[in-house]
């Protein structure tokens, strides 16, 4: 990936999200003349990289456009940056040099994320047109140059936008109105402040100034440049359409800002932990038609509410467990929540389950194993015998220990429904399992893993 940015506040947030993602190999960052002058933007990129301990990434400054600065330039240039240290040996080359060296070093194709004007990409294509074959896709926050209403990034360097959009590159263009987009307001800023990872800490620091706080209070900011990043992580958040028949240009036609907020926080909470890598599948199924008739109508809603990682965890848990059950689903949701709170990847937690070894509560253990990667085969999960089983577990990650327990009030209505199913259909009969499946599907859809557990940090 190469990122091209004019380093407004939303650019910095988008960069933090990308640099936090373990699947991203950032080859270079170049700056354009937009919210910041290119040299100032490049210096601020260096500050950001030092804070995130990613100083190995080369940084290049693009050419000035010699245009008036936008009205928001002062915020982009000054607020929050002076408090971030700058390495004494930090250096910035010109963007053309950095890009030439990057493509010479990296034989594979790259995705190009552009959060500002398209000046650098247009210059590259003019000077080295053969490199077009090395760019797999362009993610751009802006409009096509022939759109009825031009976005600011496109207006800033219209000639560059025309050159890029006429090049034949596959371009995914995003431009939202305030009503269509995710607000970056005080509520999401506070939620990010509760996440103990460097990318979240950076975002919080950059928005701590009182002037920025006042603007957040009136919902001035929106997650403009973060939107292509969120769609990169979770494509189901939006729908695309061809700009014209047969065109390689796609424009965002629909976006789900409510679900985007969940994805935004989840990407940060997962602590940079890799998503579950697939062993036998090329892609994890999300098409409703691939699932059983009673689950198919719920697929899109479950994905919107809980995200792709929980979707994968619960699908795999249910296949392992061989039927849909309340406790196995609770175990899966708890295991993923523990990873979020501790910032742990798969296979990094040690787990002590308090669910015992007798069904139905012991079904909880299957979800725990699938969600955390702690397994009996690896010897990383313990399940002591107990006369008082409960849906609870202790998770250990390095020096950190956490105990989670299902809140009784969260599952009491479901447990009452299970008791009723036993009374009406008998225990372990086909009719009973059919009713349990229906109850469990509702629980999968309705129970929010961020709200259903008591969370206790242990010494």
Secondary structure as the mmCIF struct_conf table of DSSP 4:
data_model
#
loop_
_struct_conf.conf_type_id
_struct_conf.id
_struct_conf.beg_label_comp_id
_struct_conf.beg_label_asym_id
_struct_conf.beg_label_seq_id
_struct_conf.end_label_comp_id
_struct_conf.end_label_asym_id
_struct_conf.end_label_seq_id
STRN STRN1 UNK A 2 UNK A 5
HELX_RH_AL_P HELX_RH_AL_P1 UNK A 9 UNK A 20
TURN_TY1_P TURN_TY1_P1 UNK A 22 UNK A 23
STRN STRN2 UNK A 28 UNK A 31
BEND BEND1 UNK A 33 UNK A 36
HELX_RH_AL_P HELX_RH_AL_P2 UNK A 38 UNK A 51
TURN_TY1_P TURN_TY1_P2 UNK A 52 UNK A 53
TURN_TY1_P TURN_TY1_P3 UNK A 55 UNK A 56
BEND BEND2 UNK A 57 UNK A 57
STRN STRN3 UNK A 58 UNK A 61
HELX_LH_PP_P HELX_LH_PP_P1 UNK A 68 UNK A 70
TURN_TY1_P TURN_TY1_P4 UNK A 71 UNK A 72
HELX_RH_AL_P HELX_RH_AL_P3 UNK A 73 UNK A 78
TURN_TY1_P TURN_TY1_P5 UNK A 79 UNK A 83
BEND BEND3 UNK A 84 UNK A 84
TURN_TY1_P TURN_TY1_P6 UNK A 88 UNK A 89
STRN STRN4 UNK A 93 UNK A 94
HELX_RH_AL_P HELX_RH_AL_P4 UNK A 95 UNK A 105
BEND BEND4 UNK A 108 UNK A 108
STRN STRN5 UNK A 110 UNK A 114
BEND BEND5 UNK A 115 UNK A 116
BEND BEND6 UNK A 118 UNK A 118
HELX_RH_AL_P HELX_RH_AL_P5 UNK A 119 UNK A 127
HELX_RH_3T_P HELX_RH_3T_P1 UNK A 129 UNK A 134
STRN STRN6 UNK A 135 UNK A 141
BEND BEND7 UNK A 142 UNK A 142
TURN_TY1_P TURN_TY1_P7 UNK A 145 UNK A 146
BEND BEND8 UNK A 147 UNK A 149
HELX_RH_AL_P HELX_RH_AL_P6 UNK A 152 UNK A 156
TURN_TY1_P TURN_TY1_P8 UNK A 157 UNK A 157
HELX_RH_AL_P HELX_RH_AL_P7 UNK A 158 UNK A 165
TURN_TY1_P TURN_TY1_P9 UNK A 166 UNK A 168
STRN STRN7 UNK A 171 UNK A 174
TURN_TY1_P TURN_TY1_P10 UNK A 178 UNK A 180
BEND BEND9 UNK A 181 UNK A 181
STRN STRN8 UNK A 183 UNK A 183
HELX_RH_AL_P HELX_RH_AL_P8 UNK A 186 UNK A 193
TURN_TY1_P TURN_TY1_P11 UNK A 194 UNK A 194
BEND BEND10 UNK A 197 UNK A 197
HELX_RH_AL_P HELX_RH_AL_P9 UNK A 198 UNK A 206
TURN_TY1_P TURN_TY1_P12 UNK A 207 UNK A 207
BEND BEND11 UNK A 209 UNK A 209
HELX_RH_AL_P HELX_RH_AL_P10 UNK A 210 UNK A 217
TURN_TY1_P TURN_TY1_P13 UNK A 218 UNK A 219
STRN STRN9 UNK A 222 UNK A 222
TURN_TY1_P TURN_TY1_P14 UNK A 224 UNK A 225
HELX_RH_AL_P HELX_RH_AL_P11 UNK A 226 UNK A 233
HELX_RH_3T_P HELX_RH_3T_P2 UNK A 235 UNK A 237
STRN STRN10 UNK A 238 UNK A 242
BEND BEND12 UNK A 243 UNK A 244
TURN_TY1_P TURN_TY1_P15 UNK A 245 UNK A 246
BEND BEND13 UNK A 248 UNK A 248
STRN STRN11 UNK A 249 UNK A 255
HELX_RH_AL_P HELX_RH_AL_P12 UNK A 257 UNK A 269
TURN_TY1_P TURN_TY1_P16 UNK A 270 UNK A 272
HELX_LH_PP_P HELX_LH_PP_P2 UNK A 273 UNK A 278
BEND BEND14 UNK A 279 UNK A 280
BEND BEND15 UNK A 282 UNK A 283
HELX_RH_3T_P HELX_RH_3T_P3 UNK A 288 UNK A 290
BEND BEND16 UNK A 291 UNK A 291
HELX_RH_AL_P HELX_RH_AL_P13 UNK A 293 UNK A 296
TURN_TY1_P TURN_TY1_P17 UNK A 297 UNK A 298
HELX_RH_AL_P HELX_RH_AL_P14 UNK A 299 UNK A 321
BEND BEND17 UNK A 322 UNK A 323
HELX_RH_AL_P HELX_RH_AL_P15 UNK A 326 UNK A 342
TURN_TY1_P TURN_TY1_P18 UNK A 343 UNK A 343
TURN_TY1_P TURN_TY1_P19 UNK A 346 UNK A 347
STRN STRN12 UNK A 350 UNK A 353
BEND BEND18 UNK A 355 UNK A 355
BEND BEND19 UNK A 357 UNK A 358
TURN_TY1_P TURN_TY1_P20 UNK A 359 UNK A 360
HELX_RH_3T_P HELX_RH_3T_P4 UNK A 361 UNK A 363
HELX_RH_AL_P HELX_RH_AL_P16 UNK A 364 UNK A 372
TURN_TY1_P TURN_TY1_P21 UNK A 376 UNK A 379
STRN STRN13 UNK A 381 UNK A 383
BEND BEND20 UNK A 387 UNK A 388
BEND BEND21 UNK A 391 UNK A 391
STRN STRN14 UNK A 392 UNK A 397
TURN_TY1_P TURN_TY1_P22 UNK A 398 UNK A 399
STRN STRN15 UNK A 400 UNK A 406
HELX_RH_AL_P HELX_RH_AL_P17 UNK A 408 UNK A 425
TURN_TY1_P TURN_TY1_P23 UNK A 427 UNK A 428
HELX_RH_AL_P HELX_RH_AL_P18 UNK A 430 UNK A 446
TURN_TY1_P TURN_TY1_P24 UNK A 449 UNK A 451
BEND BEND22 UNK A 452 UNK A 452
STRN STRN16 UNK A 453 UNK A 458
#
